[in-house]
Amino acid sequence: METNGQANGLKSKKKDDADSKDNLWSAILEEVQNQGNTKLPSNKNVLVLGDNETGKTTLIAKLQGVEDPKKGSALEYAFIDVRDEYRDDHTRLSVWVLDGDPGHTNLLKFALNEETFPHTLVMLTVAMTTPWGILDQLQSWASVLGDHIDKLDLTPEQRLQSKKQQVQKWQRYTEPGDELEANASSPMKRSSRNLSDDLDSDDEDNQLPEAVLTTNLGLDIVVVATKTDYMSTLEKEHDYRDEHFDFMQQWIRRFCLQYGAALFYTSSKEDKNCDLLYKYLTHRIYGLPFRTPALIVEKDAVLIPAGWDSMKKISILYENMQTCQPDDYYRDAIVQPATRKVG
């Protein structure tokens, strides 16, 4: 009896070995096939909105690696060469830059329509050279964008799905390095997280933290504050102190929470955060790796990926404010000079 049992045991062991080999081969085959299918798509777009003089053309030239930006008019078209080093693949990312004149908003339909909507990321640009206008400009362009999206001929299902994706992207953000720790220290933590991701429930919105995605436009948004090298001029010539910059930053971050947006402070002149912005765009659009955590220490090089921020983190900025309160009217604290120095 014992020998029969041993024989059966050997047989089943051989069968298990054969099965696991089969499983291994099928897993390898599947991976190879999937890699073949994951070529970088060629239908992705970035739409850049912002007032004139916010450095839109210069920023795009920087992302392209072009030295001499040529300003177009009305609705500019450009493209960025994107490379995936891991798979030795490349594609072109289309970029549409809308003129800051409100009279040109009717051209939006050429850049953002029913066909391109699921494949578009929007960049909203503001400049540190006119800090008093930043909040008004962000709200104004977000409103232009929202009105335009409302008019698109999308089905209720498409709208719901696009909004749900934004909620899930926000919830799934993990800090670089955290996912490895989570897997190593607590496999259960990871699997329960995935389970909650997979729940296709309508109450997902309730799970969002305070003030997050209260206005969900259904597409990726990145707010870019350009010309941060000018902040030193604001200090020297307009008596700006840290509390002014903290006041501005907390309002911008609250706006970003509302729209589920990422935030980048950039300077093309000093090459601050431009390469990281490029990497973040390819991360959001193509799923390429982005391993930079949030940066909030240097006031002129802030970087906040979508999904990281919260009202609690923003409230740390309140501690510095002596002469203004966080909820003060923006232009009361960041006052436009009566006469601007020429020079």
Solvent accessible surface area in square Angstrom, and as a share of the most:
residue,aa,sasa,rsa
1,M,198,0.88
2,E,135,0.61
3,T,100,0.58
4,N,93,0.48
5,G,41,0.39
6,Q,113,0.50
7,A,45,0.35
8,N,92,0.47
9,G,37,0.35
10,L,112,0.56
11,K,142,0.60
12,S,58,0.37
13,K,121,0.51
14,K,148,0.63
15,K,129,0.55
16,D,88,0.46
17,D,70,0.36
18,A,52,0.40
19,D,62,0.32
20,S,63,0.40
21,K,131,0.55
22,D,91,0.47
23,N,97,0.50
24,L,106,0.53
25,W,161,0.56
26,S,62,0.40
27,A,54,0.42
28,I,74,0.37
29,L,107,0.53
30,E,103,0.46
31,E,108,0.48
32,V,90,0.52
33,Q,114,0.51
34,N,73,0.37
35,Q,94,0.42
36,G,49,0.47
37,N,119,0.61
38,T,64,0.37
39,K,141,0.60
40,L,18,0.09
41,P,53,0.33
42,S,92,0.59
43,N,74,0.38
44,K,35,0.15
45,N,13,0.07
46,V,1,0.00
47,L,0,0.00
48,V,0,0.00
49,L,0,0.00
50,G,0,0.00
51,D,44,0.23
52,N,67,0.34
53,E,141,0.63
54,T,4,0.02
55,G,16,0.15
56,K,13,0.06
57,T,22,0.13
58,T,63,0.37
59,L,2,0.01
60,I,6,0.03
61,A,6,0.05
62,K,73,0.31
63,L,14,0.07
64,Q,66,0.29
65,G,63,0.60
66,V,72,0.41
67,E,169,0.76
68,D,91,0.47
69,P,54,0.34
70,K,158,0.67
71,K,133,0.56
72,G,36,0.34
73,S,87,0.56
74,A,27,0.21
75,L,34,0.17
76,E,29,0.13
77,Y,116,0.44
78,A,24,0.18
79,F,65,0.27
80,I,3,0.02
81,D,86,0.45
82,V,0,0.00
83,R,128,0.47
84,D,4,0.02
85,E,139,0.62
86,Y,154,0.59
87,R,110,0.40
88,D,128,0.66
89,D,16,0.09
90,H,105,0.47
91,T,12,0.07
92,R,142,0.52
93,L,2,0.01
94,S,20,0.13
95,V,0,0.00
96,W,58,0.20
97,V,5,0.03
98,L,0,0.00
99,D,25,0.13
100,G,8,0.08
101,D,64,0.33
102,P,106,0.67
103,G,59,0.57
104,H,55,0.24
105,T,38,0.22
106,N,95,0.49
107,L,38,0.19
108,L,2,0.01
109,K,106,0.45
110,F,116,0.48
111,A,1,0.01
112,L,0,0.00
113,N,42,0.22
114,E,70,0.31
115,E,143,0.64
116,T,29,0.17
117,F,9,0.04
118,P,87,0.55
119,H,57,0.25
120,T,10,0.06
121,L,3,0.01
122,V,0,0.00
123,M,0,0.00
124,L,1,0.01
125,T,1,0.01
126,V,1,0.01
127,A,1,0.01
128,M,0,0.00
129,T,31,0.18
130,T,38,0.22
131,P,0,0.00
132,W,12,0.04
133,G,3,0.03
134,I,0,0.00
135,L,13,0.06
136,D,58,0.30
137,Q,28,0.12
138,L,1,0.01
139,Q,87,0.39
140,S,58,0.38
141,W,13,0.04
142,A,2,0.01
143,S,59,0.38
144,V,40,0.23
145,L,0,0.00
146,G,11,0.11
147,D,78,0.40
148,H,25,0.11
149,I,9,0.05
150,D,104,0.54
151,K,166,0.70
152,L,15,0.08
153,D,120,0.62
154,L,16,0.08
155,T,64,0.37
156,P,105,0.66
157,E,123,0.55
158,Q,85,0.38
159,R,61,0.22
160,L,106,0.53
161,Q,95,0.42
162,S,15,0.09
163,K,87,0.37
164,K,29,0.12
165,Q,86,0.38
166,Q,13,0.06
167,V,4,0.02
168,Q,33,0.15
169,K,75,0.32
170,W,17,0.06
171,Q,45,0.20
172,R,106,0.39
173,Y,51,0.20
174,T,53,0.31
175,E,56,0.25
176,P,41,0.26
177,G,31,0.30
178,D,65,0.34
179,E,76,0.34
180,L,126,0.63
181,E,116,0.52
182,A,21,0.16
183,N,62,0.32
184,A,89,0.69
185,S,92,0.59
186,S,33,0.22
187,P,94,0.59
188,M,147,0.66
189,K,124,0.53
190,R,119,0.44
191,S,47,0.31
192,S,59,0.38
193,R,87,0.32
194,N,65,0.33
195,L,124,0.62
196,S,51,0.33
197,D,20,0.10
198,D,104,0.54
199,L,100,0.50
200,D,114,0.59
201,S,34,0.22
202,D,123,0.64
203,D,72,0.37
204,E,5,0.02
205,D,88,0.46
206,N,124,0.64
207,Q,93,0.41
208,L,25,0.12
209,P,67,0.42
210,E,128,0.57
211,A,39,0.30
212,V,6,0.03
213,L,15,0.07
214,T,98,0.57
215,T,44,0.25
216,N,25,0.13
217,L,23,0.12
218,G,7,0.07
219,L,9,0.05
220,D,12,0.06
221,I,6,0.03
222,V,2,0.01
223,V,0,0.00
224,V,0,0.00
225,A,0,0.00
226,T,7,0.04
227,K,61,0.26
228,T,1,0.01
229,D,32,0.16
230,Y,49,0.19
231,M,6,0.03
232,S,49,0.32
233,T,35,0.20
234,L,1,0.00
235,E,64,0.29
236,K,158,0.67
237,E,84,0.38
238,H,45,0.20
239,D,103,0.53
240,Y,20,0.08
241,R,117,0.43
242,D,75,0.39
243,E,10,0.05
244,H,30,0.14
245,F,5,0.02
246,D,17,0.09
247,F,0,0.00
248,M,1,0.00
249,Q,8,0.04
250,Q,0,0.00
251,W,49,0.17
252,I,0,0.00
253,R,3,0.01
254,R,48,0.18
255,F,7,0.03
256,C,7,0.04
257,L,1,0.01
258,Q,61,0.27
259,Y,24,0.09
260,G,5,0.05
261,A,4,0.03
262,A,1,0.00
263,L,1,0.01
264,F,0,0.00
265,Y,3,0.01
266,T,1,0.00
267,S,0,0.00
268,S,28,0.18
269,K,170,0.72
270,E,92,0.41
271,D,84,0.43
272,K,50,0.21
273,N,14,0.07
274,C,5,0.03
275,D,87,0.45
276,L,34,0.17
277,L,0,0.00
278,Y,58,0.22
279,K,103,0.44
280,Y,3,0.01
281,L,1,0.00
282,T,6,0.03
283,H,63,0.28
284,R,44,0.16
285,I,24,0.12
286,Y,29,0.11
287,G,61,0.59
288,L,22,0.11
289,P,52,0.33
290,F,25,0.10
291,R,166,0.61
292,T,27,0.15
293,P,60,0.38
294,A,18,0.14
295,L,67,0.33
296,I,69,0.35
297,V,142,0.82
298,E,103,0.46
299,K,68,0.29
300,D,32,0.16
301,A,12,0.09
302,V,0,0.00
303,L,0,0.00
304,I,6,0.03
305,P,2,0.01
306,A,3,0.02
307,G,16,0.16
308,W,30,0.11
309,D,8,0.04
310,S,26,0.17
311,M,42,0.19
312,K,168,0.71
313,K,68,0.29
314,I,0,0.00
315,S,42,0.27
316,I,104,0.53
317,L,26,0.13
318,Y,63,0.24
319,E,137,0.62
320,N,72,0.37
321,M,18,0.08
322,Q,139,0.62
323,T,103,0.60
324,C,10,0.06
325,Q,109,0.48
326,P,22,0.14
327,D,107,0.55
328,D,49,0.25
329,Y,139,0.53
330,Y,8,0.03
331,R,77,0.28
332,D,101,0.52
333,A,20,0.15
334,I,0,0.00
335,V,95,0.54
336,Q,92,0.41
337,P,31,0.20
338,A,111,0.86
339,T,118,0.69
340,R,113,0.41
341,K,145,0.61
342,V,156,0.89
343,G,122,1.18
